[in-house]
Amino acid sequence: MIDLHCHILPGVDDGPKTVKESVAMAEEAVRQGITHILCTPHHNQRFTNEKADVLLAVEDLQKEFDRQSIPLTLFEGQEVRIKRNLIDEIKSDKILFADVTDRYLLAELPTNSIPEYTESLFYELRQMGIVPIIVHPERNRGFQESPNLLLPYLNMGCLAQLTAPSIAGVYGKQIKKLSETLVEHRLVQMIASDAHSRKDRDFYMEKAYSIVEKKFGTTVIEEMDQVTRDIINGEQVHAKDFRPIV
């Protein structure tokens, strides 16, 4: 299992504060069947995690996991809060992508809204060959009020990533129900943990996959697994079979 959204790097954002806490997270990830993690510290919000710093932090933590014989492979990335000048940052080589070919970008929207410039920004990114992955849309107020607002982004070639705790019920019944609806209508193409710690924002990947498999079948899980593999390898991924919620 590949986790394409995880705050496991110590001391860089609101994730673990110490290497010991990161190790505890890694051990739980392995227990749940995760073999690869994309390290995605927050960038452009409360926290600024520059590309060079993230690369070094990932290298150091990987060495520690290897030293302790923890069978987990780390990749470097960022969870990037969108802003108007994001493209300038990309052109200045300040942004880390989710894959080896710099194709896929984990894009975070504000919790309370969908900025009016989002569609034009994502369109320009698509013109550059970049695929925005909208993270945790189920926790964004705009998408909560109207999930079909995801449709123009998917039609544009963007992707959407559901977080495991949401469908596991951690954030309440309404978000759980919405998460299941998004999966049912194929408005999300993958599940990731967005794990921050063992204490209050754990992985829940095992539980989320179990829920999806029971409700929607093994094929959906297999497709989501393939999407994560293709993304990390920089292969082409297209949202397919998505349909509006009526």
Backbone bond lengths (Angstrom), bond angles and torsions (degrees), N, CA, C in turn:
res aa  C-N    CA-C-N  psi(-1)  N-CA   C-N-CA  omega(-1)  CA-C   N-CA-C  phi
1 M - - - 1.458 - - 1.535 109.51 -
2 I 1.306 116.11 136.51 1.465 122.15 178.69 1.522 108.82 -110.13
3 D 1.322 116.22 129.24 1.466 121.65 177.69 1.524 108.02 -104.26
4 L 1.325 116.11 111.88 1.466 121.11 -174.30 1.527 113.79 -94.27
5 H 1.329 117.61 19.00 1.467 119.58 178.78 1.521 108.05 -163.15
6 C 1.333 116.68 103.24 1.458 119.64 -175.39 1.524 110.38 -154.26
7 H 1.330 114.69 135.09 1.463 121.90 178.15 1.528 108.04 -102.45
8 I 1.320 115.79 76.79 1.459 121.60 -174.70 1.526 112.53 -106.34
9 L 1.328 117.51 -11.69 1.465 120.22 -179.86 1.526 109.63 -71.91
10 P 1.327 118.05 134.28 1.467 120.23 -175.33 1.526 112.94 -80.21
11 G 1.330 115.23 136.79 1.460 121.03 169.23 1.509 116.53 71.23
12 V 1.335 117.78 22.84 1.468 118.61 -177.57 1.531 113.35 -114.11
13 D 1.325 117.22 -24.33 1.472 119.91 178.58 1.523 108.90 -151.54
14 D 1.323 117.96 -141.27 1.466 120.98 -179.24 1.518 112.36 -91.00
15 G 1.332 116.39 19.34 1.452 122.31 174.52 1.518 111.05 -88.29
16 P 1.325 118.45 -149.36 1.466 121.54 -177.96 1.523 111.60 -62.83
17 K 1.309 115.31 147.03 1.465 120.42 -179.43 1.526 112.27 -91.58
18 T 1.317 116.73 -26.04 1.462 120.57 -174.60 1.528 110.68 -129.14
19 V 1.332 115.32 162.49 1.462 120.72 175.88 1.526 110.08 -62.51
20 K 1.314 116.49 -36.44 1.466 120.48 178.80 1.525 110.88 -58.56
21 E 1.325 116.81 -41.97 1.466 120.46 178.10 1.528 110.73 -66.93
22 S 1.331 116.82 -38.10 1.468 120.46 177.40 1.523 110.91 -63.10
23 V 1.316 115.91 -40.24 1.464 120.62 178.55 1.526 110.48 -63.45
24 A 1.326 116.64 -41.57 1.468 120.16 177.94 1.526 110.78 -61.44
25 M 1.324 116.13 -40.43 1.464 119.99 176.34 1.525 110.89 -63.57
26 A 1.311 116.50 -42.86 1.462 120.97 -179.12 1.525 111.25 -61.91
27 E 1.307 116.31 -41.65 1.466 120.14 179.79 1.527 111.02 -63.90
28 E 1.337 116.99 -38.85 1.462 120.21 177.26 1.527 110.93 -69.44
29 A 1.322 116.76 -38.20 1.464 120.06 177.53 1.528 110.57 -58.88
30 V 1.308 116.12 -46.72 1.464 120.82 179.67 1.530 110.26 -62.21
31 R 1.328 116.37 -40.94 1.468 120.25 179.09 1.528 111.03 -59.60
32 Q 1.325 116.57 -34.95 1.464 120.57 -179.05 1.529 113.36 -83.65
33 G 1.331 116.39 -0.72 1.456 119.59 176.52 1.511 115.04 96.66
34 I 1.330 117.03 11.28 1.464 121.25 178.70 1.523 109.32 -82.83
35 T 1.317 116.55 131.02 1.466 121.59 -179.27 1.523 112.63 -111.27
36 H 1.343 116.20 -25.30 1.464 121.62 -178.10 1.526 109.46 -136.15
37 I 1.324 115.92 139.82 1.463 121.23 179.29 1.519 109.93 -129.86
38 L 1.325 115.80 130.94 1.459 121.41 169.31 1.524 107.43 -88.34
39 C 1.318 116.51 115.70 1.466 121.62 -179.34 1.528 108.40 -79.15
40 T 1.326 116.18 119.55 1.470 120.07 -171.39 1.527 111.61 -128.56
41 P 1.325 118.46 69.13 1.466 119.42 176.14 1.526 111.06 -62.83
42 H 1.328 115.27 150.21 1.463 119.95 177.89 1.528 110.58 -61.27
43 H 1.327 115.25 143.47 1.460 120.70 175.88 1.527 108.62 -143.62
44 N 1.327 115.22 134.44 1.475 123.48 177.19 1.522 113.92 81.10
45 Q 1.310 116.99 16.86 1.450 118.65 175.90 1.520 107.02 -121.15
46 R 1.332 117.99 -120.84 1.466 120.10 173.80 1.516 111.18 -69.55
47 F 1.319 115.41 -21.59 1.461 120.45 -174.69 1.524 110.49 -120.08
48 T 1.309 115.00 144.66 1.456 121.62 173.05 1.519 107.71 -118.18
49 N 1.309 116.50 113.15 1.459 121.60 179.26 1.517 108.84 -119.65
50 E 1.320 114.68 96.28 1.460 120.44 -176.31 1.529 111.13 -66.72
51 K 1.303 114.74 154.02 1.458 122.12 -176.16 1.529 112.29 -52.79
52 A 1.319 117.36 -49.34 1.467 120.95 -177.11 1.523 111.42 -62.25
53 D 1.331 116.79 -38.56 1.463 120.74 -179.77 1.524 111.25 -67.21
54 V 1.322 116.37 -39.91 1.463 120.00 179.50 1.524 110.51 -66.17
55 L 1.313 116.72 -43.25 1.466 120.49 178.84 1.524 111.03 -56.84
56 L 1.320 116.52 -44.13 1.467 120.91 -179.89 1.524 111.03 -67.52
57 A 1.328 117.13 -42.44 1.463 120.99 -179.00 1.527 111.33 -63.36
58 V 1.325 116.90 -40.37 1.463 120.94 178.29 1.523 110.38 -65.32
59 E 1.318 116.33 -43.42 1.465 120.39 179.07 1.522 111.09 -60.30
60 D 1.324 116.85 -44.73 1.467 120.88 -178.73 1.526 111.50 -65.28
61 L 1.332 116.85 -43.39 1.465 119.42 -178.25 1.526 110.97 -69.65
62 Q 1.312 117.29 -36.48 1.465 120.09 176.70 1.523 110.67 -61.82
63 K 1.315 116.68 -40.58 1.471 120.19 177.66 1.523 110.85 -61.24
64 E 1.334 116.67 -39.37 1.463 120.41 179.37 1.528 110.93 -67.44
65 F 1.313 116.99 -42.34 1.467 119.74 177.45 1.528 110.65 -62.92
66 D 1.325 116.37 -41.85 1.465 120.04 178.41 1.525 110.61 -63.60
67 R 1.320 116.03 -39.90 1.470 120.46 179.79 1.521 110.93 -62.14
68 Q 1.329 115.90 -36.35 1.464 120.65 -179.43 1.534 112.75 -93.00
69 S 1.323 115.65 8.76 1.473 122.26 178.27 1.526 112.67 56.76
70 I 1.330 115.51 40.50 1.462 121.01 174.94 1.529 107.71 -90.62
71 P 1.328 118.13 116.83 1.477 121.09 -173.28 1.528 112.66 -79.19
72 L 1.322 114.58 71.29 1.458 120.91 -177.29 1.523 108.73 -138.06
73 T 1.326 116.48 128.13 1.463 121.67 179.76 1.522 109.51 -103.44
74 L 1.327 115.99 129.51 1.457 121.93 -177.97 1.525 111.24 -103.98
75 F 1.322 115.51 143.71 1.457 122.64 171.85 1.525 108.55 -124.02
76 E 1.315 116.07 153.10 1.457 120.26 -177.71 1.524 111.19 -92.51
77 G 1.339 115.16 140.94 1.453 120.94 177.14 1.515 110.00 -162.33
78 Q 1.296 116.76 -170.58 1.467 123.67 175.68 1.528 108.50 -147.37
79 E 1.316 115.71 149.63 1.460 121.19 165.39 1.521 105.95 -98.32
80 V 1.309 116.20 106.06 1.459 121.56 -168.09 1.532 110.79 -98.18
81 R 1.327 116.32 116.52 1.463 120.11 173.33 1.528 108.20 -71.66
82 I 1.313 116.11 125.67 1.460 118.62 -176.19 1.530 111.00 -69.80
83 K 1.314 115.09 148.42 1.462 122.50 173.80 1.523 107.40 -154.23
84 R 1.313 115.56 168.35 1.466 119.84 -172.29 1.528 113.19 -60.48
85 N 1.329 117.02 -35.43 1.468 119.47 -175.41 1.526 112.64 -97.05
86 L 1.332 117.41 23.07 1.461 120.66 -178.84 1.522 111.57 -58.13
87 I 1.313 117.39 -39.28 1.466 119.92 -178.08 1.524 111.00 -64.56
88 D 1.319 117.31 -34.65 1.469 120.03 175.79 1.524 110.38 -62.04
89 E 1.332 116.56 -40.62 1.466 120.38 178.15 1.520 111.22 -64.60
90 I 1.321 116.14 -40.34 1.462 119.85 178.67 1.526 110.27 -63.29
91 K 1.323 116.39 -44.45 1.467 120.10 -179.95 1.521 112.05 -66.77
92 S 1.338 116.68 -24.01 1.466 121.40 177.81 1.527 112.00 -88.75
93 D 1.339 117.04 6.87 1.470 123.18 177.11 1.532 112.08 61.64
94 K 1.334 116.06 40.46 1.463 120.44 179.38 1.528 112.86 -102.54
95 I 1.325 116.59 -4.44 1.459 121.00 -171.99 1.526 110.66 -113.34
96 L 1.334 115.04 138.01 1.459 121.59 174.89 1.524 109.55 -98.99
97 F 1.302 114.95 139.25 1.456 120.87 179.96 1.530 110.17 -100.34
98 A 1.318 116.08 178.50 1.462 121.02 -176.37 1.523 112.41 -91.70
99 D 1.325 117.43 1.57 1.455 119.90 -172.11 1.521 110.65 -146.68
100 V 1.317 114.97 172.01 1.462 121.17 -175.16 1.523 112.98 -75.24
101 T 1.321 117.73 -15.22 1.466 120.10 -176.65 1.528 113.33 -105.86
102 D 1.329 117.22 6.24 1.477 122.14 -179.07 1.524 111.69 57.59
103 R 1.318 115.16 45.58 1.464 121.26 179.88 1.533 111.69 -102.14
104 Y 1.339 116.62 -41.63 1.466 121.47 -170.81 1.527 111.62 -105.50
105 L 1.338 115.77 130.75 1.460 122.53 -175.47 1.525 109.86 -122.86
106 L 1.330 117.03 122.00 1.464 120.61 175.37 1.521 109.35 -76.35
107 A 1.318 115.65 110.62 1.460 122.00 -172.86 1.523 110.52 -110.99
108 E 1.325 115.77 121.81 1.463 121.49 179.09 1.520 109.95 -104.49
109 L 1.324 115.85 130.91 1.458 121.78 174.29 1.524 109.09 -96.73
110 P 1.327 118.18 159.33 1.463 119.87 174.30 1.529 110.49 -58.55
111 T 1.314 116.09 151.38 1.462 120.34 -177.61 1.523 112.45 -63.44
112 N 1.319 116.94 -37.35 1.460 120.65 -168.78 1.523 115.59 -95.17
113 S 1.331 117.52 -2.33 1.461 117.52 -175.32 1.521 111.47 -162.05
114 I 1.322 114.59 168.14 1.459 122.67 167.83 1.523 105.62 -110.60
115 P 1.330 118.81 106.82 1.468 120.17 -176.43 1.527 111.75 -53.80
116 E 1.321 115.71 144.38 1.468 120.35 -175.77 1.527 112.55 -63.34
117 Y 1.325 117.26 -21.05 1.462 120.15 -178.99 1.530 112.76 -89.89
118 T 1.336 117.91 -0.96 1.465 121.15 -172.86 1.523 112.26 -58.41
119 E 1.319 116.98 -48.36 1.465 119.65 -175.56 1.527 111.50 -64.48
120 S 1.326 117.78 -41.89 1.465 119.83 179.75 1.527 110.94 -69.10
121 L 1.345 117.03 -36.77 1.463 120.54 177.05 1.521 110.71 -63.43
122 F 1.320 116.66 -47.55 1.460 120.16 -178.74 1.527 111.09 -66.66
123 Y 1.318 116.79 -34.96 1.462 119.38 176.84 1.529 110.15 -61.97
124 E 1.322 116.37 -43.57 1.465 119.62 179.52 1.525 111.02 -65.70
125 L 1.339 116.58 -38.73 1.463 119.77 176.09 1.526 110.64 -61.76
126 R 1.322 117.17 -42.02 1.456 120.21 178.81 1.526 110.88 -63.28
127 Q 1.327 117.20 -36.09 1.464 120.63 177.33 1.521 111.20 -64.61
128 M 1.332 116.63 -25.32 1.462 122.28 177.66 1.528 112.02 -86.19
129 G 1.324 117.20 -1.69 1.462 120.96 -178.22 1.511 113.77 86.92
130 I 1.328 116.90 10.37 1.464 122.33 -179.06 1.525 109.26 -96.73
131 V 1.334 115.56 138.30 1.462 121.58 179.84 1.527 109.46 -108.73
132 P 1.322 118.50 106.09 1.460 119.82 174.50 1.530 110.62 -68.28
133 I 1.318 115.57 133.02 1.463 121.44 171.62 1.525 106.74 -105.76
134 I 1.314 116.98 110.36 1.462 121.27 -178.69 1.523 108.22 -75.55
135 V 1.330 116.77 113.92 1.466 119.76 -176.88 1.526 110.72 -86.70
136 H 1.312 114.29 147.36 1.478 125.44 -178.69 1.536 114.98 32.12
137 P 1.336 117.73 59.76 1.471 119.43 177.08 1.527 112.42 -61.32
138 E 1.329 116.04 -26.67 1.469 119.87 -179.10 1.525 112.87 -67.07
139 R 1.336 116.64 -13.30 1.462 120.68 179.33 1.531 111.85 -105.25
140 N 1.313 116.67 7.08 1.464 121.71 177.38 1.530 108.85 -98.17
141 R 1.323 116.62 130.12 1.463 120.28 -174.24 1.527 112.50 -59.86
142 G 1.322 116.79 -39.04 1.461 119.55 -179.99 1.515 112.43 -61.49
143 F 1.334 116.70 -45.69 1.462 120.29 178.82 1.526 111.40 -72.86
144 Q 1.330 117.34 -29.76 1.462 119.68 175.67 1.525 110.68 -62.81
145 E 1.332 115.81 -43.34 1.464 120.24 -178.36 1.525 112.04 -73.11
146 S 1.332 116.31 -31.53 1.465 119.86 -179.80 1.531 109.45 -147.63
147 P 1.340 117.23 84.22 1.469 120.49 -177.57 1.520 113.55 -57.76
148 N 1.334 116.65 -26.42 1.465 119.32 -179.59 1.526 113.02 -67.26
149 L 1.337 117.12 -9.44 1.461 119.59 173.98 1.527 111.71 -64.28
150 L 1.332 116.61 -13.62 1.469 120.03 174.62 1.530 111.67 -71.63
151 L 1.316 116.86 -24.85 1.469 120.50 -172.21 1.525 114.32 -57.25
152 P 1.343 119.91 -47.57 1.469 117.93 -179.67 1.525 113.05 -62.73
153 Y 1.325 117.18 -29.95 1.463 119.89 178.88 1.531 110.57 -72.41
154 L 1.323 116.29 -42.13 1.463 119.42 177.43 1.521 110.56 -65.83
155 N 1.319 116.91 -39.61 1.470 120.26 176.71 1.522 111.83 -62.75
156 M 1.313 115.83 -29.07 1.461 121.99 179.27 1.526 111.93 -76.13
157 G 1.335 116.59 -17.48 1.456 120.56 -178.50 1.507 114.36 110.13
158 C 1.334 116.79 5.01 1.465 120.42 175.30 1.527 109.53 -76.67
159 L 1.329 115.63 169.25 1.456 122.47 175.91 1.522 108.72 -125.48
160 A 1.331 116.65 167.39 1.464 121.04 178.21 1.523 109.49 -135.05
161 Q 1.324 115.15 141.67 1.464 122.31 -174.09 1.532 109.87 -121.45
162 L 1.318 115.71 119.53 1.462 122.21 176.92 1.525 109.48 -85.09
163 T 1.344 117.03 145.42 1.463 118.69 175.61 1.525 110.34 -96.80
164 A 1.320 114.75 139.06 1.461 122.04 -174.35 1.527 113.85 -56.97
165 P 1.340 119.93 -44.76 1.468 119.04 -179.29 1.526 112.96 -59.43
166 S 1.325 117.30 -28.45 1.464 120.48 -178.95 1.522 111.37 -63.27
167 I 1.323 116.39 -49.65 1.464 119.73 -178.34 1.522 111.04 -77.43
168 A 1.331 116.17 -17.33 1.468 120.58 176.21 1.522 112.19 -81.56
169 G 1.328 117.41 -6.64 1.454 120.89 176.33 1.505 116.16 91.99
170 V 1.323 117.10 8.13 1.467 120.86 -176.58 1.526 111.67 -65.29
171 Y 1.334 117.13 -34.06 1.465 121.18 -176.64 1.529 112.71 -97.87
172 G 1.321 116.36 14.44 1.452 120.17 175.71 1.521 113.82 107.03
173 K 1.339 114.49 168.30 1.463 121.17 -174.07 1.525 112.98 -67.16
174 Q 1.336 116.60 -37.51 1.467 118.86 -177.03 1.523 111.81 -65.42
175 I 1.339 116.02 -45.02 1.466 119.46 179.72 1.522 110.46 -68.77
176 K 1.328 117.18 -35.91 1.467 120.07 175.97 1.527 110.55 -61.31
177 K 1.335 116.51 -46.45 1.462 120.54 -179.93 1.525 111.30 -62.96
178 L 1.334 116.50 -43.49 1.460 120.00 177.85 1.522 110.70 -62.04
179 S 1.323 116.95 -41.52 1.466 121.16 179.87 1.524 110.87 -59.69
180 E 1.320 116.37 -43.76 1.462 120.12 178.48 1.528 111.05 -64.40
181 T 1.315 116.38 -38.08 1.469 120.24 178.23 1.527 111.29 -65.65
182 L 1.327 116.34 -39.98 1.467 120.17 178.26 1.523 111.02 -63.07
183 V 1.329 116.94 -40.53 1.464 120.32 177.34 1.528 110.05 -66.17
184 E 1.322 116.44 -45.10 1.468 121.15 -178.26 1.523 111.65 -57.82
185 H 1.321 116.53 -38.88 1.468 121.09 -177.40 1.533 112.52 -95.42
186 R 1.316 115.59 10.33 1.475 122.31 177.16 1.526 112.55 57.89
187 L 1.311 116.48 31.42 1.463 120.24 178.57 1.522 111.95 -84.57
188 V 1.332 117.25 -8.12 1.467 122.62 170.03 1.524 107.34 -125.05
189 Q 1.321 116.31 146.14 1.466 120.49 -173.42 1.523 113.61 -110.85
190 M 1.325 116.39 -6.14 1.466 119.22 -177.11 1.517 109.50 -160.06
191 I 1.333 115.18 163.74 1.459 122.37 174.74 1.518 108.06 -122.24
192 A 1.329 116.44 137.07 1.465 122.25 175.34 1.523 108.21 -135.91
193 S 1.320 116.41 165.12 1.470 119.11 -171.41 1.525 114.06 -81.59
194 D 1.327 117.52 -38.87 1.468 121.75 -167.87 1.524 109.86 52.45
195 A 1.328 116.15 33.75 1.467 121.17 -178.86 1.521 110.60 -68.07
196 H 1.340 114.93 141.61 1.464 121.82 178.67 1.527 112.47 -120.92
197 S 1.319 117.36 -26.03 1.468 120.43 -178.80 1.518 109.11 -169.75
198 R 1.329 115.91 171.26 1.457 119.87 174.12 1.519 111.38 -80.51
199 K 1.329 117.05 -18.45 1.462 120.44 -170.81 1.521 113.07 -79.68
200 D 1.329 117.04 -50.43 1.459 118.19 -171.89 1.528 114.85 -132.70
201 R 1.321 118.35 -14.85 1.471 120.10 178.79 1.523 108.34 -136.54
202 D 1.337 113.83 74.57 1.460 121.73 -173.84 1.535 110.73 -84.24
203 F 1.330 116.16 -175.28 1.463 121.02 -172.20 1.531 113.77 -72.79
204 Y 1.308 118.24 -54.79 1.469 123.41 -179.34 1.530 113.45 60.05
205 M 1.314 117.50 16.43 1.466 119.65 -178.65 1.527 111.56 -68.26
206 E 1.321 115.90 -42.77 1.461 120.68 -179.84 1.531 110.33 -59.19
207 K 1.327 116.19 -46.06 1.466 120.98 -179.13 1.524 110.92 -67.21
208 A 1.325 116.82 -42.96 1.466 120.56 -179.11 1.527 111.25 -62.29
209 Y 1.318 116.67 -45.28 1.463 120.28 179.76 1.524 110.84 -63.10
210 S 1.335 116.39 -38.15 1.462 120.75 179.02 1.527 110.98 -63.90
211 I 1.336 116.33 -42.70 1.467 120.80 178.99 1.525 110.78 -62.55
212 V 1.319 116.50 -47.28 1.468 120.60 -178.65 1.525 110.85 -63.45
213 E 1.325 116.29 -42.29 1.466 119.59 -179.25 1.529 111.19 -62.87
214 K 1.333 116.53 -42.66 1.467 120.03 -178.62 1.519 111.82 -68.22
215 K 1.334 117.32 -38.80 1.461 120.87 -175.51 1.525 113.25 -84.58
216 F 1.332 116.43 -34.48 1.466 119.02 -169.83 1.526 113.93 -124.82
217 G 1.328 117.50 -5.24 1.452 120.25 173.86 1.522 115.03 99.11
218 T 1.311 114.21 161.45 1.466 121.66 -177.02 1.524 112.01 -65.04
219 T 1.317 117.04 -32.94 1.466 120.53 -177.54 1.522 111.61 -59.37
220 V 1.328 117.28 -39.68 1.467 120.72 -179.96 1.526 110.20 -63.35
221 I 1.329 116.65 -42.74 1.467 120.70 177.89 1.520 110.53 -62.85
222 E 1.309 116.55 -44.24 1.468 120.43 179.82 1.523 110.98 -61.61
223 E 1.329 116.52 -40.14 1.466 119.98 178.68 1.526 111.04 -65.79
224 M 1.331 116.96 -41.49 1.465 120.34 178.37 1.525 111.01 -64.15
225 D 1.326 116.50 -40.94 1.467 120.15 176.89 1.525 110.89 -60.38
226 Q 1.321 115.80 -42.86 1.463 119.70 -179.63 1.521 111.13 -64.87
227 V 1.327 116.60 -38.81 1.465 120.80 177.71 1.524 110.63 -59.37
228 T 1.331 117.21 -45.89 1.471 119.25 -178.94 1.525 111.37 -64.06
229 R 1.324 116.53 -39.60 1.473 119.34 178.35 1.524 110.76 -65.32
230 D 1.318 115.87 -43.92 1.463 119.42 -178.86 1.528 111.22 -64.80
231 I 1.323 116.86 -39.13 1.463 119.66 179.90 1.519 110.81 -64.40
232 I 1.314 118.02 -49.47 1.463 120.71 -176.28 1.531 110.55 -63.16
233 N 1.334 116.45 -27.08 1.464 120.90 179.03 1.524 113.00 -91.44
234 G 1.331 116.66 -1.66 1.455 119.92 178.79 1.508 114.64 75.99
235 E 1.340 116.91 18.88 1.464 120.44 177.74 1.531 109.88 -79.82
236 Q 1.305 115.95 161.54 1.461 119.94 -179.68 1.524 110.83 -71.85
237 V 1.327 115.16 131.38 1.465 121.87 176.03 1.520 108.13 -128.89
238 H 1.312 115.99 132.73 1.461 121.11 176.97 1.523 108.73 -125.32
239 A 1.311 116.33 135.70 1.461 119.51 171.61 1.525 108.02 -63.82
240 K 1.318 116.24 134.86 1.466 118.57 -177.69 1.529 110.38 -136.18
241 D 1.301 114.35 153.64 1.469 123.06 175.09 1.522 113.43 60.95
242 F 1.329 117.36 18.75 1.468 118.17 177.77 1.526 109.33 -78.06
243 R 1.319 114.75 149.98 1.461 119.79 -176.67 1.522 109.98 -146.74
244 P 1.311 117.33 155.29 1.463 120.08 -178.00 1.520 112.04 -69.06
245 I 1.307 115.11 153.95 1.458 122.23 173.87 1.528 107.22 -88.88
246 V 1.314 116.80 123.36 1.474 120.38 -177.34 1.520 110.50 -116.61
